[in-house]
Amino acid sequence: MNFTEALIHNLNHQSNTEYALQMKAYLRHQFEFFGIKTPLRRAILNHTVKLYKKDIEENIRTTVLELLQQPQRELHHCGIELFEKHLRKSYQKNDIEIIETLITTNSWWDTVDFIAKQILGTYLIQYPEATQTVIEKYSVSTNMWVNRSSILFQLGYKHKTDEAILFNQCLRFKESDLFFIQKAIGWSLREYGKTYSESVLNFVNSTSLKPLSQKEALRNII
């Protein structure tokens, strides 16, 4: 039994049909679930990792991609969290290819937002010279979740935020009618406003944002 098989076995052993139905409904019936809440899922993941430490260390990337192909949403989260935990200080330059796969596979806000902030954002701190190329590519993508990631990747950067990139991304997508894009604009501006509120206020006042984006951006400022 390899790591993935053991993890599936251990999660299945703790499955809860009632919770599974609730979780499935919450994510609009897009994914299957074991029905395991996050604290228990993470405890099972950590326990299984300890038993297969060498397997994880030697096959982390293939293991993550294998988990993404499973039907249960808990396994998608396990794969993404494994990738972030084990590689966050040692990304390779070509890991951007896997990061894009993470974003575009089984996409929904519960995974994409974590990937954008915790993985893509960290990767681009390690490889700042790649930022312009990556964000331009993500901006012209026809995949909404890739677009959203190009707006959100600086969440948590605070004083290190590249204001020009942030504002440019908001301008690029400001006419979008997509809920998740409008929310991303508002969220990214709101977070930056915690560090530079005057800059955000001036930008919002001088830009014709969608009402939802404007409301979200100014929530903690006025």
C-alpha positions in Angstrom: 0.0 0.0 0.0 1.4 3.4 -1.0 0.7 6.8 0.6 -2.3 7.6 -1.6 -3.9 4.3 -1.0 -3.3 4.5 2.8 -4.7 8.0 2.9 -7.8 7.0 1.0 -8.2 4.0 3.4 -7.8 6.1 6.5 -10.2 8.9 5.3 -12.8 6.3 4.2 -12.6 4.7 7.7 -13.7 8.0 9.2 -16.3 8.9 6.5 -19.6 10.4 7.6 -22.5 10.1 5.1 -24.5 12.9 6.8 -21.6 15.4 6.7 -20.8 14.3 3.1 -24.2 15.2 1.9 -24.0 18.6 3.6 -20.6 19.3 2.2 -21.6 18.3 -1.3 -24.6 20.6 -1.2 -22.5 23.5 0.1 -20.2 23.2 -2.9 -23.2 23.0 -5.3 -22.9 19.2 -5.8 -19.7 19.6 -7.8 -17.6 17.1 -5.8 -17.9 13.9 -3.8 -17.0 13.9 -0.2 -16.0 11.5 2.6 -17.8 13.8 4.9 -14.8 14.7 7.2 -14.4 18.1 8.7 -11.2 19.9 8.3 -9.5 19.4 11.7 -10.0 15.6 11.5 -9.0 15.5 7.9 -5.8 17.3 8.7 -5.1 15.0 11.6 -5.6 11.9 9.4 -3.3 13.5 6.7 -0.6 14.3 9.2 -0.7 10.8 10.7 -0.5 9.1 7.3 2.4 11.4 6.2 4.4 10.3 9.3 3.9 6.7 8.2 5.0 7.3 4.6 7.5 10.1 5.1 10.1 8.7 2.7 7.4 8.1 0.0 6.3 11.8 0.4 9.8 13.2 0.2 10.7 11.2 -2.9 7.4 11.6 -4.8 5.8 14.8 -3.5 4.8 16.2 -6.9 3.5 13.0 -8.5 1.6 12.3 -5.2 -0.1 15.7 -5.3 -1.2 15.2 -8.9 -2.5 11.8 -8.1 -4.6 13.1 -5.2 -6.0 15.8 -7.5 -7.4 13.1 -9.8 -9.4 11.4 -7.0 -13.2 12.2 -6.8 -13.3 13.2 -3.1 -12.8 16.9 -2.2 -10.9 16.1 0.9 -8.2 14.5 -1.2 -7.9 17.6 -3.3 -7.3 19.7 -0.2 -4.8 17.1 1.1 -2.8 17.3 -2.1 -2.8 21.1 -2.2 -1.8 21.3 1.5 1.0 18.7 1.0 2.4 20.7 -1.9 2.4 24.0 0.1 3.8 22.5 3.3 6.6 20.4 1.8 7.7 22.8 -1.0 7.0 26.3 0.2 10.7 27.0 1.0 12.1 25.1 -2.0 10.0 25.6 -5.1 11.7 24.8 -8.3 11.3 27.3 -11.2 9.2 24.8 -13.3 6.8 24.3 -10.3 4.7 27.1 -11.9 3.4 24.4 -14.3 2.1 22.3 -11.4 0.7 25.4 -9.7 -1.3 26.2 -12.8 -2.5 22.6 -12.8 -3.6 23.0 -9.1 -5.6 26.1 -10.0 -7.3 24.6 -13.0 -8.1 21.1 -11.7 -11.4 20.7 -9.8 -11.5 24.5 -9.5 -13.6 26.3 -6.9 -13.1 29.1 -4.5 -12.2 26.8 -1.5 -9.1 25.5 -3.2 -8.2 28.4 -5.6 -8.0 31.1 -3.0 -5.6 29.0 -0.9 -3.5 28.3 -3.9 -3.4 31.9 -5.1 -2.3 33.3 -1.7 -0.3 30.5 -0.1 1.3 28.9 -3.1 1.3 31.2 -6.1 2.1 34.2 -3.9 4.9 32.5 -2.2 6.3 31.1 -5.5 6.5 34.6 -7.0 8.3 35.9 -3.9 10.9 33.3 -4.5 11.0 34.0 -8.2 10.1 37.7 -8.6 11.7 37.8 -12.0 8.8 35.5 -13.2 6.0 37.7 -11.9 5.4 39.8 -15.0 5.4 36.8 -17.3 3.2 34.7 -15.1 0.7 37.4 -14.3 0.4 38.5 -17.9 -0.2 34.8 -18.9 -2.8 34.4 -16.2 -4.5 37.7 -17.2 -5.2 36.7 -20.7 -6.3 33.1 -19.8 -9.8 32.1 -20.7 -10.0 30.3 -17.3 -11.8 32.5 -14.7 -10.0 30.9 -11.8 -6.6 31.6 -13.3 -7.7 35.2 -13.8 -8.9 35.4 -10.2 -5.5 34.1 -9.0 -3.7 36.8 -10.9 -5.7 39.4 -8.8 -5.4 37.6 -5.5 -1.8 36.4 -5.4 -0.5 39.4 -3.4 -2.9 38.8 -0.5 -0.7 38.9 2.6 2.1 40.8 0.9 1.3 44.0 2.9 4.2 46.4 2.5 5.7 44.2 -0.1 2.7 44.6 -2.4 3.5 45.9 -5.9 0.9 48.5 -6.0 1.2 49.0 -9.8 0.5 45.3 -10.4 -2.4 45.3 -8.0 -4.1 48.3 -9.5 -3.4 47.2 -13.0 -5.0 43.9 -12.4 -8.1 45.6 -11.0 -8.3 47.9 -14.0 -7.8 45.0 -16.4 -10.8 43.1 -15.0 -13.0 46.0 -13.7 -15.6 45.5 -16.4 -16.1 41.8 -15.7 -19.6 40.7 -14.9 -18.4 37.6 -13.2 -19.1 37.4 -9.4 -15.8 35.8 -8.5 -13.8 38.4 -10.4 -15.7 41.3 -8.9 -15.2 39.8 -5.4 -11.5 39.2 -6.1 -11.0 42.9 -7.0 -12.8 44.0 -3.9 -11.0 41.6 -1.6 -7.5 42.4 -3.0 -8.1 46.1 -2.5 -9.6 45.7 0.9 -6.6 43.7 2.1 -4.1 46.2 0.7 -6.2 49.0 2.3 -5.3 47.6 5.7 -1.7 48.7 4.9 -2.3 51.7 2.6 -5.9 52.8 3.1 -5.3 56.2 1.4 -3.9 54.7 -1.8 -6.9 52.3 -2.0 -9.4 55.1 -1.3 -7.9 57.3 -4.0 -7.8 54.4 -6.5 -11.5 53.5 -5.9 -12.6 57.1 -6.1 -10.9 57.6 -9.4 -11.9 54.2 -11.0 -15.3 53.1 -12.2 -15.5 49.7 -10.4 -18.5 47.5 -10.4 -20.6 48.1 -7.3 -19.7 44.8 -5.7 -16.0 45.4 -6.1 -16.3 49.0 -4.7 -18.3 47.8 -1.7 -15.9 45.1 -0.9 -12.8 47.4 -1.3 -14.1 50.1 1.0 -15.7 47.9 3.6 -13.0 48.6 6.3 -12.1 52.1 5.1 -15.3 54.1 5.2 
